[in-house]
Amino acid sequence: MLNSVKLIELEIHGKCNRSCSFCCKRFDKYNTDEVMSDEVYLKIIKDLEQVKYSEMISFSRNNEVLLYTEELKRKVNIIKDRLPNATLVASTNGDYLSKDALKDLNLDKLVIKDYDCMGREKCYNILYELGVDIVQVYDTYIEGKLNNMQIIYIVDFTKNELLEVKNDKSTDDYSDINSNNCTKPIEYIGIDLNGNVSPCCQIHTDNQLHQVFILGNVKDNNLDHIFNSSKAVGFRNYANIDNKKAFPCNNCSSKLNYYKYSHSGIKFKKNIKY
């Protein structure tokens, strides 16, 4: 069953307008206008309905979700009707924020990341101009609300957050700090726009070096079956052992317990208020 999964990331399209040094999108081969087909999307929803999935679903997976706002809204509405108990979230770099972009966007939470380190006052003013009700201002983030959507603006993101290097050019070896057991593959599923299922947010299915770690494709198998396959179990067992890791875990710069807390202390776990 998928009862251990706390976060499912869906790559509803493959495009980002930025080329951040820590992201795989800096390489053109990963940057595409292709959108996840309804065939793949509806199959994912059907599989999640069967297990009554009620945890977190993110529409952000190495892309800028607000580049295709209408497609995002359409897909959010579909899943909102069919998985009413799931928490729907997304994150954005903020470049395409507007009142029109946020209008009728039925997410539960939207996280805005201040990549340009504009500072708290500038981030506050952006939210105010968008008509967001400011709930609380903290040192590293601002909490707001727009209709029923909770909004978190992480201030000075690249200074305050522990950035993760997600690219196939990374040669840094983090095996010493990643020698402890990692539970991410137990709590996480990533699904690329083509339907490929990844066991970890650090693995991208367009990366040729990562192809061997792809667990399957939702067009060919049920998501629950893929998650509980011998290949998936084997990957989780390897990540969860307490020893020095080899590839791809040795190149992972991510911190443990990522799906519970961010570096600035924001809690992302379902049903916990910011």
C-alpha positions in Angstrom: 0.0 0.0 0.0 0.9 3.7 -0.3 0.2 4.4 3.3 3.8 5.5 4.1 3.9 8.0 1.3 3.6 11.6 2.5 4.4 13.5 -0.7 3.7 12.8 -4.4 5.3 15.2 -6.9 3.7 15.5 -10.3 5.6 17.0 -13.2 2.5 18.4 -15.0 4.8 20.2 -17.5 8.6 20.3 -18.0 9.3 24.0 -18.4 11.0 26.5 -16.2 12.0 30.1 -17.1 15.1 30.1 -14.9 18.4 28.2 -15.0 19.4 27.9 -11.4 22.8 26.3 -10.8 21.5 23.8 -8.3 18.7 22.5 -10.6 18.7 20.0 -13.5 16.7 22.5 -15.5 19.9 24.4 -16.1 20.5 21.8 -18.9 18.4 22.4 -22.0 17.7 18.7 -22.4 15.5 18.8 -19.3 13.6 22.0 -20.3 10.6 21.2 -22.4 7.2 22.7 -23.3 5.7 19.2 -23.1 2.7 18.9 -20.8 1.6 15.7 -18.9 -1.1 14.1 -21.0 -4.6 13.6 -19.6 -4.1 9.8 -20.2 -1.2 9.8 -17.7 -2.7 12.3 -15.3 -6.1 10.5 -15.0 -4.4 7.1 -14.6 -2.4 8.5 -11.6 -5.6 9.8 -10.1 -7.4 6.5 -10.6 -4.6 4.6 -8.9 -4.6 7.1 -6.0 -8.4 6.8 -5.7 -8.1 3.1 -5.2 -6.0 3.5 -2.1 -7.9 6.6 -0.9 -4.8 8.7 -0.9 -5.1 11.6 1.6 -1.6 13.0 2.0 0.2 15.7 0.1 0.3 16.1 -3.7 2.7 18.7 -5.2 2.4 20.1 -8.8 6.0 21.3 -8.7 8.7 19.0 -9.9 11.6 20.8 -11.5 9.4 23.2 -13.3 7.7 26.6 -12.9 4.0 25.8 -12.4 2.7 29.3 -13.1 4.1 29.2 -16.7 1.0 27.3 -17.6 -1.5 28.7 -15.2 -4.7 27.5 -16.9 -3.4 24.0 -17.2 -2.5 24.0 -13.5 -5.9 25.2 -12.5 -7.6 22.6 -14.7 -5.6 19.8 -13.3 -6.0 21.0 -9.7 -9.8 21.1 -10.1 -9.8 17.5 -11.4 -7.9 16.1 -8.6 -9.7 18.2 -6.0 -13.0 16.6 -7.0 -11.7 13.1 -7.0 -9.2 13.2 -4.1 -10.9 15.6 -1.7 -8.9 14.6 1.3 -5.5 15.2 -0.3 -3.5 18.4 0.4 -2.7 20.1 -2.9 0.4 22.2 -2.9 2.8 23.9 -5.3 5.9 26.1 -5.2 6.8 29.0 -7.5 9.8 31.3 -8.2 7.3 34.2 -8.2 8.1 35.5 -11.7 4.6 34.9 -13.0 2.7 36.0 -9.9 -0.4 38.1 -10.7 -4.0 38.4 -9.6 -5.1 36.6 -12.7 -2.7 33.7 -12.0 -4.0 33.3 -8.4 -7.7 33.8 -9.3 -9.6 30.5 -8.9 -6.4 28.6 -8.1 -7.8 25.9 -5.8 -4.6 24.8 -4.1 -4.4 24.3 -0.4 -0.9 25.8 -0.1 1.3 27.9 -2.4 4.9 28.4 -1.5 6.7 31.4 -3.1 10.5 31.3 -3.1 12.4 34.6 -3.1 15.3 33.4 -5.3 16.5 37.0 -5.9 16.8 37.7 -2.2 14.6 40.8 -2.4 14.1 41.0 1.3 11.2 40.8 3.6 9.7 44.3 2.8 9.6 43.7 -0.9 8.1 40.2 -0.5 5.5 41.7 1.9 4.6 44.4 -0.6 4.2 41.9 -3.4 1.7 39.9 -1.3 -0.2 43.0 -0.4 -0.5 44.1 -4.0 -1.9 40.7 -4.9 -4.6 41.1 -2.3 -3.2 38.5 0.0 -4.3 38.8 3.7 -1.1 38.8 5.8 -1.5 36.4 8.7 2.0 36.6 10.2 5.5 37.9 9.4 8.5 35.9 10.6 12.2 36.3 10.2 12.5 34.0 7.2 9.0 33.8 5.8 5.7 35.5 5.5 2.4 33.7 6.0 -0.7 34.8 4.1 -4.1 33.7 2.9 -6.0 34.2 -0.3 -9.5 32.8 -0.2 -9.0 29.3 1.0 -5.4 29.0 -0.1 -2.5 29.3 2.4 0.5 31.2 1.0 4.0 31.1 2.3 6.6 33.5 0.9 10.1 32.3 1.9 12.2 35.4 2.1 15.8 35.4 0.8 15.4 31.8 -0.2 18.9 31.1 -1.5 20.3 32.4 1.7 18.0 30.8 4.2 17.3 27.4 2.6 19.6 24.4 2.2 19.8 24.2 -1.6 19.9 20.8 -3.2 22.1 20.1 -6.3 19.9 18.3 -8.8 21.9 17.7 -11.9 23.9 15.0 -13.7 27.1 17.2 -13.7 27.4 17.1 -10.0 30.6 15.4 -8.9 30.5 16.4 -5.3 30.6 13.5 -2.9 28.3 13.8 0.1 28.6 10.2 1.2 30.0 11.1 4.5 27.1 13.2 5.5 24.6 10.9 3.8 25.8 7.7 5.6 22.8 7.7 7.9 19.6 5.9 7.0 17.4 7.9 4.6 13.6 7.5 4.6 12.8 9.7 1.6 12.0 6.7 -0.7 9.5 5.5 1.9 7.7 8.8 2.1 8.0 10.1 -1.5 7.0 9.3 -5.1 8.0 11.5 -8.0 6.1 11.1 -11.4 7.5 12.7 -14.5 5.3 14.0 -17.3 5.8 10.9 -19.3 4.5 8.7 -16.4 7.9 7.4 -15.2 8.0 6.9 -11.4 11.1 8.0 -9.4 11.9 6.8 -5.9 13.6 10.1 -4.9 13.3 13.8 -5.6 17.0 13.8 -6.6 16.5 11.4 -9.4 15.2 12.7 -12.8 14.1 10.3 -15.4 15.6 12.4 -18.3 19.0 11.8 -16.8 20.7 8.9 -18.5 22.7 8.0 -15.4 19.5 7.7 -13.5 17.6 5.5 -15.9 18.4 2.3 -14.0 16.7 3.7 -10.9 13.3 4.4 -12.5 10.8 2.1 -10.8 8.3 1.8 -13.7 5.6 3.7 -15.6 2.0 4.4 -14.5 0.8 3.6 -18.1 2.1 0.1 -17.7 1.4 -0.7 -14.0 -0.7 0.4 -11.1 1.1 2.9 -8.9 0.7 0.8 -5.8 2.2 -2.2 -7.6 5.2 0.0 -8.7 5.8 1.3 -5.3 5.7 -2.1 -3.7 7.7 -3.9 -6.5 11.0 -5.7 -5.6 12.9 -2.9 -7.3 11.3 -0.2 -5.2 11.7 -2.2 -2.0 15.4 -2.8 -2.8 16.0 0.9 -3.4 14.3 1.8 -0.1 16.2 -0.9 1.8 19.5 0.4 0.4 18.8 4.0 1.3 17.6 3.1 4.7 20.8 1.2 5.8 23.2 3.0 8.1 26.4 3.1 6.0 28.4 5.1 3.5 26.4 5.4 0.2 27.4 4.9 -3.4 25.9 6.4 -6.5 23.4 8.0 -6.7 23.1 8.7 -3.0 26.7 9.8 -2.6 25.9 12.8 -4.9 22.8 13.8 -2.9 23.0 17.1 -1.2 19.6 16.9 0.3 19.0 16.9 4.1 17.1 14.2 5.9 13.5 14.7 6.9 13.0 17.1 4.0 9.3 16.3 3.8 8.8 17.4 7.4 10.8 20.6 7.7 12.6 23.2 5.6 15.8 24.8 6.6 14.0 27.9 7.9 11.9 25.7 10.2 8.7 25.7 8.2 6.7 22.5 8.7 5.5 20.8 5.5 3.9 17.8 7.1 0.2 17.3 6.4 -2.2 18.9 9.0 0.5 20.9 10.8 -0.1 24.6 10.6 2.7 27.0 9.8 
